[in-house]
């Protein structure tokens, strides 16, 4: 089952200083942190802040190609968590047919933001993420969950480009 999510925020992990995209279900009941690279976080942050660059960035180029082909991104789905690595699919519709394309979640999210496409996560991935040991050196996954749930809105978006 797919759970629709939204980006709650983008911030730096206080321990590793790596960017984290915080996804939240629409009711705000479940949170999924996904650690991403700096370049991907920058692409997401630019779009979240509606910053236009003088020349197209990679995700903008991909959007332009998709639109130029009269295609659309129907949705993205974070569909797997294996060996502490998240996986995603981008569902592109072209000519009445839909194809699923393998993607890193960070790239899929950056593209979904640009295409105004919904973001989904498989229920199983949310459940698996609660027990991953890759909680980036926080004491345990429960501590990470408590830390994320107690974030104040002013603490989100602390990622600096």
Phi and psi in radians as a Rosetta constraint file:
Dihedral C 1 N 2 CA 2 C 2 CIRCULARHARMONIC -1.611 0.35
Dihedral N 2 CA 2 C 2 N 3 CIRCULARHARMONIC 2.399 0.35
Dihedral C 2 N 3 CA 3 C 3 CIRCULARHARMONIC -1.947 0.35
Dihedral N 3 CA 3 C 3 N 4 CIRCULARHARMONIC 2.150 0.35
Dihedral C 3 N 4 CA 4 C 4 CIRCULARHARMONIC -1.270 0.35
Dihedral N 4 CA 4 C 4 N 5 CIRCULARHARMONIC 2.381 0.35
Dihedral C 4 N 5 CA 5 C 5 CIRCULARHARMONIC -2.222 0.35
Dihedral N 5 CA 5 C 5 N 6 CIRCULARHARMONIC 2.864 0.35
Dihedral C 5 N 6 CA 6 C 6 CIRCULARHARMONIC -2.337 0.35
Dihedral N 6 CA 6 C 6 N 7 CIRCULARHARMONIC 2.856 0.35
Dihedral C 6 N 7 CA 7 C 7 CIRCULARHARMONIC -1.434 0.35
Dihedral N 7 CA 7 C 7 N 8 CIRCULARHARMONIC 2.044 0.35
Dihedral C 7 N 8 CA 8 C 8 CIRCULARHARMONIC -1.403 0.35
Dihedral N 8 CA 8 C 8 N 9 CIRCULARHARMONIC -0.598 0.35
Dihedral C 8 N 9 CA 9 C 9 CIRCULARHARMONIC 3.100 0.35
Dihedral N 9 CA 9 C 9 N 10 CIRCULARHARMONIC 3.072 0.35
Dihedral C 9 N 10 CA 10 C 10 CIRCULARHARMONIC -2.368 0.35
Dihedral N 10 CA 10 C 10 N 11 CIRCULARHARMONIC 2.215 0.35
Dihedral C 10 N 11 CA 11 C 11 CIRCULARHARMONIC -2.643 0.35
Dihedral N 11 CA 11 C 11 N 12 CIRCULARHARMONIC 3.060 0.35
Dihedral C 11 N 12 CA 12 C 12 CIRCULARHARMONIC -1.710 0.35
Dihedral N 12 CA 12 C 12 N 13 CIRCULARHARMONIC 2.404 0.35
Dihedral C 12 N 13 CA 13 C 13 CIRCULARHARMONIC -1.092 0.35
Dihedral N 13 CA 13 C 13 N 14 CIRCULARHARMONIC 2.211 0.35
Dihedral C 13 N 14 CA 14 C 14 CIRCULARHARMONIC -1.172 0.35
Dihedral N 14 CA 14 C 14 N 15 CIRCULARHARMONIC -0.315 0.35
Dihedral C 14 N 15 CA 15 C 15 CIRCULARHARMONIC -1.616 0.35
Dihedral N 15 CA 15 C 15 N 16 CIRCULARHARMONIC -0.868 0.35
Dihedral C 15 N 16 CA 16 C 16 CIRCULARHARMONIC -1.755 0.35
Dihedral N 16 CA 16 C 16 N 17 CIRCULARHARMONIC -0.189 0.35
Dihedral C 16 N 17 CA 17 C 17 CIRCULARHARMONIC 1.077 0.35
Dihedral N 17 CA 17 C 17 N 18 CIRCULARHARMONIC 0.394 0.35
Dihedral C 17 N 18 CA 18 C 18 CIRCULARHARMONIC -1.584 0.35
Dihedral N 18 CA 18 C 18 N 19 CIRCULARHARMONIC 2.536 0.35
Dihedral C 18 N 19 CA 19 C 19 CIRCULARHARMONIC -1.176 0.35
Dihedral N 19 CA 19 C 19 N 20 CIRCULARHARMONIC 2.535 0.35
Dihedral C 19 N 20 CA 20 C 20 CIRCULARHARMONIC -2.245 0.35
Dihedral N 20 CA 20 C 20 N 21 CIRCULARHARMONIC 2.274 0.35
Dihedral C 20 N 21 CA 21 C 21 CIRCULARHARMONIC -1.623 0.35
Dihedral N 21 CA 21 C 21 N 22 CIRCULARHARMONIC 2.193 0.35
Dihedral C 21 N 22 CA 22 C 22 CIRCULARHARMONIC -1.783 0.35
Dihedral N 22 CA 22 C 22 N 23 CIRCULARHARMONIC 1.987 0.35
Dihedral C 22 N 23 CA 23 C 23 CIRCULARHARMONIC -1.726 0.35
Dihedral N 23 CA 23 C 23 N 24 CIRCULARHARMONIC 2.531 0.35
Dihedral C 23 N 24 CA 24 C 24 CIRCULARHARMONIC -2.367 0.35
Dihedral N 24 CA 24 C 24 N 25 CIRCULARHARMONIC 2.503 0.35
Dihedral C 24 N 25 CA 25 C 25 CIRCULARHARMONIC -1.191 0.35
Dihedral N 25 CA 25 C 25 N 26 CIRCULARHARMONIC 2.903 0.35
Dihedral C 25 N 26 CA 26 C 26 CIRCULARHARMONIC -1.123 0.35
Dihedral N 26 CA 26 C 26 N 27 CIRCULARHARMONIC -0.424 0.35
Dihedral C 26 N 27 CA 27 C 27 CIRCULARHARMONIC -1.538 0.35
Dihedral N 27 CA 27 C 27 N 28 CIRCULARHARMONIC -0.136 0.35
Dihedral C 27 N 28 CA 28 C 28 CIRCULARHARMONIC 1.305 0.35
Dihedral N 28 CA 28 C 28 N 29 CIRCULARHARMONIC 0.334 0.35
Dihedral C 28 N 29 CA 29 C 29 CIRCULARHARMONIC -1.563 0.35
Dihedral N 29 CA 29 C 29 N 30 CIRCULARHARMONIC -0.554 0.35
Dihedral C 29 N 30 CA 30 C 30 CIRCULARHARMONIC -2.159 0.35
Dihedral N 30 CA 30 C 30 N 31 CIRCULARHARMONIC 2.434 0.35
Dihedral C 30 N 31 CA 31 C 31 CIRCULARHARMONIC -2.151 0.35
Dihedral N 31 CA 31 C 31 N 32 CIRCULARHARMONIC 2.423 0.35
Dihedral C 31 N 32 CA 32 C 32 CIRCULARHARMONIC -2.258 0.35
Dihedral N 32 CA 32 C 32 N 33 CIRCULARHARMONIC 1.947 0.35
Dihedral C 32 N 33 CA 33 C 33 CIRCULARHARMONIC -1.519 0.35
Dihedral N 33 CA 33 C 33 N 34 CIRCULARHARMONIC 2.353 0.35
Dihedral C 33 N 34 CA 34 C 34 CIRCULARHARMONIC -2.214 0.35
Dihedral N 34 CA 34 C 34 N 35 CIRCULARHARMONIC 2.034 0.35
Dihedral C 34 N 35 CA 35 C 35 CIRCULARHARMONIC -1.318 0.35
Dihedral N 35 CA 35 C 35 N 36 CIRCULARHARMONIC 2.337 0.35
Dihedral C 35 N 36 CA 36 C 36 CIRCULARHARMONIC -2.295 0.35
Dihedral N 36 CA 36 C 36 N 37 CIRCULARHARMONIC 2.951 0.35
Dihedral C 36 N 37 CA 37 C 37 CIRCULARHARMONIC -1.362 0.35
Dihedral N 37 CA 37 C 37 N 38 CIRCULARHARMONIC 2.892 0.35
Dihedral C 37 N 38 CA 38 C 38 CIRCULARHARMONIC -1.133 0.35
Dihedral N 38 CA 38 C 38 N 39 CIRCULARHARMONIC -0.699 0.35
Dihedral C 38 N 39 CA 39 C 39 CIRCULARHARMONIC -1.158 0.35
Dihedral N 39 CA 39 C 39 N 40 CIRCULARHARMONIC -0.725 0.35
Dihedral C 39 N 40 CA 40 C 40 CIRCULARHARMONIC -1.165 0.35
Dihedral N 40 CA 40 C 40 N 41 CIRCULARHARMONIC -0.720 0.35
Dihedral C 40 N 41 CA 41 C 41 CIRCULARHARMONIC -1.082 0.35
Dihedral N 41 CA 41 C 41 N 42 CIRCULARHARMONIC -0.680 0.35
Dihedral C 41 N 42 CA 42 C 42 CIRCULARHARMONIC -1.090 0.35
Dihedral N 42 CA 42 C 42 N 43 CIRCULARHARMONIC -0.755 0.35
Dihedral C 42 N 43 CA 43 C 43 CIRCULARHARMONIC -1.101 0.35
Dihedral N 43 CA 43 C 43 N 44 CIRCULARHARMONIC -0.688 0.35
Dihedral C 43 N 44 CA 44 C 44 CIRCULARHARMONIC -1.213 0.35
Dihedral N 44 CA 44 C 44 N 45 CIRCULARHARMONIC -0.787 0.35
Dihedral C 44 N 45 CA 45 C 45 CIRCULARHARMONIC -1.086 0.35
Dihedral N 45 CA 45 C 45 N 46 CIRCULARHARMONIC -0.740 0.35
Dihedral C 45 N 46 CA 46 C 46 CIRCULARHARMONIC -0.990 0.35
Dihedral N 46 CA 46 C 46 N 47 CIRCULARHARMONIC -0.781 0.35
Dihedral C 46 N 47 CA 47 C 47 CIRCULARHARMONIC -1.255 0.35
Dihedral N 47 CA 47 C 47 N 48 CIRCULARHARMONIC -0.685 0.35
Dihedral C 47 N 48 CA 48 C 48 CIRCULARHARMONIC -1.067 0.35
Dihedral N 48 CA 48 C 48 N 49 CIRCULARHARMONIC -0.606 0.35
Dihedral C 48 N 49 CA 49 C 49 CIRCULARHARMONIC -1.633 0.35
Dihedral N 49 CA 49 C 49 N 50 CIRCULARHARMONIC 0.098 0.35
Dihedral C 49 N 50 CA 50 C 50 CIRCULARHARMONIC 0.950 0.35
Dihedral N 50 CA 50 C 50 N 51 CIRCULARHARMONIC 0.710 0.35
Dihedral C 50 N 51 CA 51 C 51 CIRCULARHARMONIC -1.544 0.35
Dihedral N 51 CA 51 C 51 N 52 CIRCULARHARMONIC 2.221 0.35
Dihedral C 51 N 52 CA 52 C 52 CIRCULARHARMONIC -1.719 0.35
Dihedral N 52 CA 52 C 52 N 53 CIRCULARHARMONIC 2.266 0.35
Dihedral C 52 N 53 CA 53 C 53 CIRCULARHARMONIC -1.631 0.35
Dihedral N 53 CA 53 C 53 N 54 CIRCULARHARMONIC 2.696 0.35
Dihedral C 53 N 54 CA 54 C 54 CIRCULARHARMONIC -1.099 0.35
Dihedral N 54 CA 54 C 54 N 55 CIRCULARHARMONIC -0.516 0.35
Dihedral C 54 N 55 CA 55 C 55 CIRCULARHARMONIC -2.260 0.35
Dihedral N 55 CA 55 C 55 N 56 CIRCULARHARMONIC 2.668 0.35
Dihedral C 55 N 56 CA 56 C 56 CIRCULARHARMONIC -1.114 0.35
Dihedral N 56 CA 56 C 56 N 57 CIRCULARHARMONIC 2.345 0.35
Dihedral C 56 N 57 CA 57 C 57 CIRCULARHARMONIC -1.414 0.35
Dihedral N 57 CA 57 C 57 N 58 CIRCULARHARMONIC 3.023 0.35
Dihedral C 57 N 58 CA 58 C 58 CIRCULARHARMONIC -0.981 0.35
Dihedral N 58 CA 58 C 58 N 59 CIRCULARHARMONIC -0.778 0.35
Dihedral C 58 N 59 CA 59 C 59 CIRCULARHARMONIC -1.226 0.35
Dihedral N 59 CA 59 C 59 N 60 CIRCULARHARMONIC -0.531 0.35
Dihedral C 59 N 60 CA 60 C 60 CIRCULARHARMONIC -1.184 0.35
Dihedral N 60 CA 60 C 60 N 61 CIRCULARHARMONIC -0.717 0.35
Dihedral C 60 N 61 CA 61 C 61 CIRCULARHARMONIC -1.045 0.35
Dihedral N 61 CA 61 C 61 N 62 CIRCULARHARMONIC -0.807 0.35
Dihedral C 61 N 62 CA 62 C 62 CIRCULARHARMONIC -1.067 0.35
Dihedral N 62 CA 62 C 62 N 63 CIRCULARHARMONIC -0.731 0.35
Dihedral C 62 N 63 CA 63 C 63 CIRCULARHARMONIC -1.044 0.35
Dihedral N 63 CA 63 C 63 N 64 CIRCULARHARMONIC -0.802 0.35
Dihedral C 63 N 64 CA 64 C 64 CIRCULARHARMONIC -1.073 0.35
Dihedral N 64 CA 64 C 64 N 65 CIRCULARHARMONIC -0.690 0.35
Dihedral C 64 N 65 CA 65 C 65 CIRCULARHARMONIC -1.148 0.35
Dihedral N 65 CA 65 C 65 N 66 CIRCULARHARMONIC -0.818 0.35
Dihedral C 65 N 66 CA 66 C 66 CIRCULARHARMONIC -1.047 0.35
Dihedral N 66 CA 66 C 66 N 67 CIRCULARHARMONIC -0.840 0.35
Dihedral C 66 N 67 CA 67 C 67 CIRCULARHARMONIC -1.135 0.35
Dihedral N 67 CA 67 C 67 N 68 CIRCULARHARMONIC -0.669 0.35
Dihedral C 67 N 68 CA 68 C 68 CIRCULARHARMONIC -1.108 0.35
Dihedral N 68 CA 68 C 68 N 69 CIRCULARHARMONIC -0.443 0.35
Dihedral C 68 N 69 CA 69 C 69 CIRCULARHARMONIC -1.600 0.35
Dihedral N 69 CA 69 C 69 N 70 CIRCULARHARMONIC 0.173 0.35
Dihedral C 69 N 70 CA 70 C 70 CIRCULARHARMONIC 0.963 0.35
Dihedral N 70 CA 70 C 70 N 71 CIRCULARHARMONIC 0.691 0.35
Dihedral C 70 N 71 CA 71 C 71 CIRCULARHARMONIC -1.941 0.35
Dihedral N 71 CA 71 C 71 N 72 CIRCULARHARMONIC 3.019 0.35
Dihedral C 71 N 72 CA 72 C 72 CIRCULARHARMONIC -2.554 0.35
Dihedral N 72 CA 72 C 72 N 73 CIRCULARHARMONIC 2.707 0.35
Dihedral C 72 N 73 CA 73 C 73 CIRCULARHARMONIC -1.638 0.35
Dihedral N 73 CA 73 C 73 N 74 CIRCULARHARMONIC 1.931 0.35
Dihedral C 73 N 74 CA 74 C 74 CIRCULARHARMONIC -1.293 0.35
Dihedral N 74 CA 74 C 74 N 75 CIRCULARHARMONIC -0.656 0.35
Dihedral C 74 N 75 CA 75 C 75 CIRCULARHARMONIC -3.020 0.35
Dihedral N 75 CA 75 C 75 N 76 CIRCULARHARMONIC 2.881 0.35
Dihedral C 75 N 76 CA 76 C 76 CIRCULARHARMONIC -2.138 0.35
Dihedral N 76 CA 76 C 76 N 77 CIRCULARHARMONIC 2.609 0.35
Dihedral C 76 N 77 CA 77 C 77 CIRCULARHARMONIC -2.342 0.35
Dihedral N 77 CA 77 C 77 N 78 CIRCULARHARMONIC 2.108 0.35
Dihedral C 77 N 78 CA 78 C 78 CIRCULARHARMONIC -1.365 0.35
Dihedral N 78 CA 78 C 78 N 79 CIRCULARHARMONIC 1.880 0.35
Dihedral C 78 N 79 CA 79 C 79 CIRCULARHARMONIC -1.934 0.35
Dihedral N 79 CA 79 C 79 N 80 CIRCULARHARMONIC -0.110 0.35
Dihedral C 79 N 80 CA 80 C 80 CIRCULARHARMONIC -2.732 0.35
Dihedral N 80 CA 80 C 80 N 81 CIRCULARHARMONIC 2.657 0.35
Dihedral C 80 N 81 CA 81 C 81 CIRCULARHARMONIC -2.367 0.35
Dihedral N 81 CA 81 C 81 N 82 CIRCULARHARMONIC 1.958 0.35
Dihedral C 81 N 82 CA 82 C 82 CIRCULARHARMONIC -2.403 0.35
Dihedral N 82 CA 82 C 82 N 83 CIRCULARHARMONIC 2.262 0.35
Dihedral C 82 N 83 CA 83 C 83 CIRCULARHARMONIC 0.937 0.35
Dihedral N 83 CA 83 C 83 N 84 CIRCULARHARMONIC 0.776 0.35
Dihedral C 83 N 84 CA 84 C 84 CIRCULARHARMONIC 1.077 0.35
Dihedral N 84 CA 84 C 84 N 85 CIRCULARHARMONIC 0.376 0.35
Dihedral C 84 N 85 CA 85 C 85 CIRCULARHARMONIC -2.120 0.35
Dihedral N 85 CA 85 C 85 N 86 CIRCULARHARMONIC 2.260 0.35
Dihedral C 85 N 86 CA 86 C 86 CIRCULARHARMONIC -1.491 0.35
Dihedral N 86 CA 86 C 86 N 87 CIRCULARHARMONIC 2.590 0.35
Dihedral C 86 N 87 CA 87 C 87 CIRCULARHARMONIC -2.223 0.35
Dihedral N 87 CA 87 C 87 N 88 CIRCULARHARMONIC 2.658 0.35
Dihedral C 87 N 88 CA 88 C 88 CIRCULARHARMONIC -2.483 0.35
Dihedral N 88 CA 88 C 88 N 89 CIRCULARHARMONIC 2.843 0.35
Dihedral C 88 N 89 CA 89 C 89 CIRCULARHARMONIC -2.208 0.35
Dihedral N 89 CA 89 C 89 N 90 CIRCULARHARMONIC 2.446 0.35
Dihedral C 89 N 90 CA 90 C 90 CIRCULARHARMONIC -1.866 0.35
Dihedral N 90 CA 90 C 90 N 91 CIRCULARHARMONIC 2.153 0.35
Dihedral C 90 N 91 CA 91 C 91 CIRCULARHARMONIC -1.720 0.35
Dihedral N 91 CA 91 C 91 N 92 CIRCULARHARMONIC 1.906 0.35
Dihedral C 91 N 92 CA 92 C 92 CIRCULARHARMONIC -1.852 0.35
Dihedral N 92 CA 92 C 92 N 93 CIRCULARHARMONIC 2.299 0.35
Dihedral C 92 N 93 CA 93 C 93 CIRCULARHARMONIC -1.854 0.35
Dihedral N 93 CA 93 C 93 N 94 CIRCULARHARMONIC 2.220 0.35
Dihedral C 93 N 94 CA 94 C 94 CIRCULARHARMONIC -2.518 0.35
Dihedral N 94 CA 94 C 94 N 95 CIRCULARHARMONIC 2.272 0.35
Dihedral C 94 N 95 CA 95 C 95 CIRCULARHARMONIC 1.013 0.35
Dihedral N 95 CA 95 C 95 N 96 CIRCULARHARMONIC 0.598 0.35
Dihedral C 95 N 96 CA 96 C 96 CIRCULARHARMONIC 1.420 0.35
Dihedral N 96 CA 96 C 96 N 97 CIRCULARHARMONIC -0.036 0.35
Dihedral C 96 N 97 CA 97 C 97 CIRCULARHARMONIC -1.982 0.35
Dihedral N 97 CA 97 C 97 N 98 CIRCULARHARMONIC 2.551 0.35
Dihedral C 97 N 98 CA 98 C 98 CIRCULARHARMONIC -1.940 0.35
Dihedral N 98 CA 98 C 98 N 99 CIRCULARHARMONIC 2.339 0.35
Dihedral C 98 N 99 CA 99 C 99 CIRCULARHARMONIC -2.176 0.35
Dihedral N 99 CA 99 C 99 N 100 CIRCULARHARMONIC 2.532 0.35
Dihedral C 99 N 100 CA 100 C 100 CIRCULARHARMONIC -1.766 0.35
Dihedral N 100 CA 100 C 100 N 101 CIRCULARHARMONIC 2.214 0.35
Dihedral C 100 N 101 CA 101 C 101 CIRCULARHARMONIC -2.058 0.35
Dihedral N 101 CA 101 C 101 N 102 CIRCULARHARMONIC 2.235 0.35
Dihedral C 101 N 102 CA 102 C 102 CIRCULARHARMONIC -1.078 0.35
Dihedral N 102 CA 102 C 102 N 103 CIRCULARHARMONIC 2.442 0.35
Dihedral C 102 N 103 CA 103 C 103 CIRCULARHARMONIC -2.702 0.35
Dihedral N 103 CA 103 C 103 N 104 CIRCULARHARMONIC 2.753 0.35
Dihedral C 103 N 104 CA 104 C 104 CIRCULARHARMONIC -1.314 0.35
Dihedral N 104 CA 104 C 104 N 105 CIRCULARHARMONIC 2.518 0.35
Dihedral C 104 N 105 CA 105 C 105 CIRCULARHARMONIC -0.982 0.35
Dihedral N 105 CA 105 C 105 N 106 CIRCULARHARMONIC -0.671 0.35
Dihedral C 105 N 106 CA 106 C 106 CIRCULARHARMONIC -1.096 0.35
Dihedral N 106 CA 106 C 106 N 107 CIRCULARHARMONIC -0.727 0.35
Dihedral C 106 N 107 CA 107 C 107 CIRCULARHARMONIC -1.200 0.35
Dihedral N 107 CA 107 C 107 N 108 CIRCULARHARMONIC -0.708 0.35
Dihedral C 107 N 108 CA 108 C 108 CIRCULARHARMONIC -1.101 0.35
Dihedral N 108 CA 108 C 108 N 109 CIRCULARHARMONIC -0.729 0.35
Dihedral C 108 N 109 CA 109 C 109 CIRCULARHARMONIC -1.153 0.35
Dihedral N 109 CA 109 C 109 N 110 CIRCULARHARMONIC -0.767 0.35
Dihedral C 109 N 110 CA 110 C 110 CIRCULARHARMONIC -1.054 0.35
Dihedral N 110 CA 110 C 110 N 111 CIRCULARHARMONIC -0.701 0.35
Dihedral C 110 N 111 CA 111 C 111 CIRCULARHARMONIC -1.225 0.35
Dihedral N 111 CA 111 C 111 N 112 CIRCULARHARMONIC -0.743 0.35
Dihedral C 111 N 112 CA 112 C 112 CIRCULARHARMONIC -1.035 0.35
Dihedral N 112 CA 112 C 112 N 113 CIRCULARHARMONIC -0.712 0.35
Dihedral C 112 N 113 CA 113 C 113 CIRCULARHARMONIC -1.060 0.35
Dihedral N 113 CA 113 C 113 N 114 CIRCULARHARMONIC -0.760 0.35
Dihedral C 113 N 114 CA 114 C 114 CIRCULARHARMONIC -1.203 0.35
Dihedral N 114 CA 114 C 114 N 115 CIRCULARHARMONIC -0.579 0.35
Dihedral C 114 N 115 CA 115 C 115 CIRCULARHARMONIC -1.633 0.35
Dihedral N 115 CA 115 C 115 N 116 CIRCULARHARMONIC -0.035 0.35
Dihedral C 115 N 116 CA 116 C 116 CIRCULARHARMONIC 0.975 0.35
Dihedral N 116 CA 116 C 116 N 117 CIRCULARHARMONIC 0.756 0.35
Dihedral C 116 N 117 CA 117 C 117 CIRCULARHARMONIC -1.768 0.35
Dihedral N 117 CA 117 C 117 N 118 CIRCULARHARMONIC 2.625 0.35
Dihedral C 117 N 118 CA 118 C 118 CIRCULARHARMONIC -1.233 0.35
Dihedral N 118 CA 118 C 118 N 119 CIRCULARHARMONIC 2.647 0.35
Dihedral C 118 N 119 CA 119 C 119 CIRCULARHARMONIC -1.953 0.35
Dihedral N 119 CA 119 C 119 N 120 CIRCULARHARMONIC 2.213 0.35
Dihedral C 119 N 120 CA 120 C 120 CIRCULARHARMONIC -2.163 0.35
Dihedral N 120 CA 120 C 120 N 121 CIRCULARHARMONIC 2.718 0.35
Dihedral C 120 N 121 CA 121 C 121 CIRCULARHARMONIC -2.317 0.35
Dihedral N 121 CA 121 C 121 N 122 CIRCULARHARMONIC 2.370 0.35
Dihedral C 121 N 122 CA 122 C 122 CIRCULARHARMONIC -1.101 0.35
Dihedral N 122 CA 122 C 122 N 123 CIRCULARHARMONIC 2.378 0.35
Dihedral C 122 N 123 CA 123 C 123 CIRCULARHARMONIC -0.911 0.35
Dihedral N 123 CA 123 C 123 N 124 CIRCULARHARMONIC -0.731 0.35
Dihedral C 123 N 124 CA 124 C 124 CIRCULARHARMONIC -1.067 0.35
Dihedral N 124 CA 124 C 124 N 125 CIRCULARHARMONIC -0.630 0.35
Dihedral C 124 N 125 CA 125 C 125 CIRCULARHARMONIC -1.162 0.35
Dihedral N 125 CA 125 C 125 N 126 CIRCULARHARMONIC -0.741 0.35
Dihedral C 125 N 126 CA 126 C 126 CIRCULARHARMONIC -1.060 0.35
Dihedral N 126 CA 126 C 126 N 127 CIRCULARHARMONIC -0.764 0.35
Dihedral C 126 N 127 CA 127 C 127 CIRCULARHARMONIC -1.152 0.35
Dihedral N 127 CA 127 C 127 N 128 CIRCULARHARMONIC -0.744 0.35
Dihedral C 127 N 128 CA 128 C 128 CIRCULARHARMONIC -1.109 0.35
Dihedral N 128 CA 128 C 128 N 129 CIRCULARHARMONIC -0.674 0.35
Dihedral C 128 N 129 CA 129 C 129 CIRCULARHARMONIC -1.111 0.35
Dihedral N 129 CA 129 C 129 N 130 CIRCULARHARMONIC -0.447 0.35
Dihedral C 129 N 130 CA 130 C 130 CIRCULARHARMONIC -1.163 0.35
Dihedral N 130 CA 130 C 130 N 131 CIRCULARHARMONIC -0.377 0.35
Dihedral C 130 N 131 CA 131 C 131 CIRCULARHARMONIC -2.002 0.35
Dihedral N 131 CA 131 C 131 N 132 CIRCULARHARMONIC 0.170 0.35
Dihedral C 131 N 132 CA 132 C 132 CIRCULARHARMONIC -1.227 0.35
Dihedral N 132 CA 132 C 132 N 133 CIRCULARHARMONIC 2.557 0.35
Dihedral C 132 N 133 CA 133 C 133 CIRCULARHARMONIC -1.580 0.35
Dihedral N 133 CA 133 C 133 N 134 CIRCULARHARMONIC -0.039 0.35
Dihedral C 133 N 134 CA 134 C 134 CIRCULARHARMONIC -1.504 0.35
Dihedral N 134 CA 134 C 134 N 135 CIRCULARHARMONIC 0.853 0.35
Dihedral C 134 N 135 CA 135 C 135 CIRCULARHARMONIC -1.478 0.35
Dihedral N 135 CA 135 C 135 N 136 CIRCULARHARMONIC 0.423 0.35
Dihedral C 135 N 136 CA 136 C 136 CIRCULARHARMONIC 0.945 0.35
Dihedral N 136 CA 136 C 136 N 137 CIRCULARHARMONIC 0.912 0.35
Dihedral C 136 N 137 CA 137 C 137 CIRCULARHARMONIC 1.220 0.35
Dihedral N 137 CA 137 C 137 N 138 CIRCULARHARMONIC 0.110 0.35
Dihedral C 137 N 138 CA 138 C 138 CIRCULARHARMONIC -1.289 0.35
Dihedral N 138 CA 138 C 138 N 139 CIRCULARHARMONIC 2.717 0.35
Dihedral C 138 N 139 CA 139 C 139 CIRCULARHARMONIC -0.885 0.35
Dihedral N 139 CA 139 C 139 N 140 CIRCULARHARMONIC -0.821 0.35
Dihedral C 139 N 140 CA 140 C 140 CIRCULARHARMONIC -2.810 0.35
Dihedral N 140 CA 140 C 140 N 141 CIRCULARHARMONIC 3.024 0.35
Dihedral C 140 N 141 CA 141 C 141 CIRCULARHARMONIC -1.161 0.35
Dihedral N 141 CA 141 C 141 N 142 CIRCULARHARMONIC -0.493 0.35
Dihedral C 141 N 142 CA 142 C 142 CIRCULARHARMONIC -1.177 0.35
Dihedral N 142 CA 142 C 142 N 143 CIRCULARHARMONIC -0.675 0.35
Dihedral C 142 N 143 CA 143 C 143 CIRCULARHARMONIC -1.115 0.35
Dihedral N 143 CA 143 C 143 N 144 CIRCULARHARMONIC -0.738 0.35
Dihedral C 143 N 144 CA 144 C 144 CIRCULARHARMONIC -1.078 0.35
Dihedral N 144 CA 144 C 144 N 145 CIRCULARHARMONIC -0.798 0.35
Dihedral C 144 N 145 CA 145 C 145 CIRCULARHARMONIC -1.067 0.35
Dihedral N 145 CA 145 C 145 N 146 CIRCULARHARMONIC -0.776 0.35
Dihedral C 145 N 146 CA 146 C 146 CIRCULARHARMONIC -1.087 0.35
Dihedral N 146 CA 146 C 146 N 147 CIRCULARHARMONIC -0.756 0.35
Dihedral C 146 N 147 CA 147 C 147 CIRCULARHARMONIC -1.042 0.35
Dihedral N 147 CA 147 C 147 N 148 CIRCULARHARMONIC -0.808 0.35
Dihedral C 147 N 148 CA 148 C 148 CIRCULARHARMONIC -1.157 0.35
Dihedral N 148 CA 148 C 148 N 149 CIRCULARHARMONIC -0.724 0.35
Dihedral C 148 N 149 CA 149 C 149 CIRCULARHARMONIC -1.173 0.35
Dihedral N 149 CA 149 C 149 N 150 CIRCULARHARMONIC -0.481 0.35
Dihedral C 149 N 150 CA 150 C 150 CIRCULARHARMONIC -1.651 0.35
Dihedral N 150 CA 150 C 150 N 151 CIRCULARHARMONIC 0.105 0.35
Dihedral C 150 N 151 CA 151 C 151 CIRCULARHARMONIC -1.109 0.35
Dihedral N 151 CA 151 C 151 N 152 CIRCULARHARMONIC 2.380 0.35
Dihedral C 151 N 152 CA 152 C 152 CIRCULARHARMONIC -1.534 0.35
Dihedral N 152 CA 152 C 152 N 153 CIRCULARHARMONIC 2.639 0.35
Dihedral C 152 N 153 CA 153 C 153 CIRCULARHARMONIC -0.934 0.35
Dihedral N 153 CA 153 C 153 N 154 CIRCULARHARMONIC -0.582 0.35
Dihedral C 153 N 154 CA 154 C 154 CIRCULARHARMONIC -1.281 0.35
Dihedral N 154 CA 154 C 154 N 155 CIRCULARHARMONIC -0.204 0.35
Dihedral C 154 N 155 CA 155 C 155 CIRCULARHARMONIC -1.510 0.35
Dihedral N 155 CA 155 C 155 N 156 CIRCULARHARMONIC -0.307 0.35
Dihedral C 155 N 156 CA 156 C 156 CIRCULARHARMONIC -1.428 0.35
Dihedral N 156 CA 156 C 156 N 157 CIRCULARHARMONIC 2.730 0.35
Dihedral C 156 N 157 CA 157 C 157 CIRCULARHARMONIC 1.346 0.35
Dihedral N 157 CA 157 C 157 N 158 CIRCULARHARMONIC 0.321 0.35
Dihedral C 157 N 158 CA 158 C 158 CIRCULARHARMONIC -1.429 0.35
Dihedral N 158 CA 158 C 158 N 159 CIRCULARHARMONIC 0.048 0.35
Dihedral C 158 N 159 CA 159 C 159 CIRCULARHARMONIC -1.259 0.35
Dihedral N 159 CA 159 C 159 N 160 CIRCULARHARMONIC 2.171 0.35
Dihedral C 159 N 160 CA 160 C 160 CIRCULARHARMONIC -1.782 0.35
Dihedral N 160 CA 160 C 160 N 161 CIRCULARHARMONIC 2.316 0.35
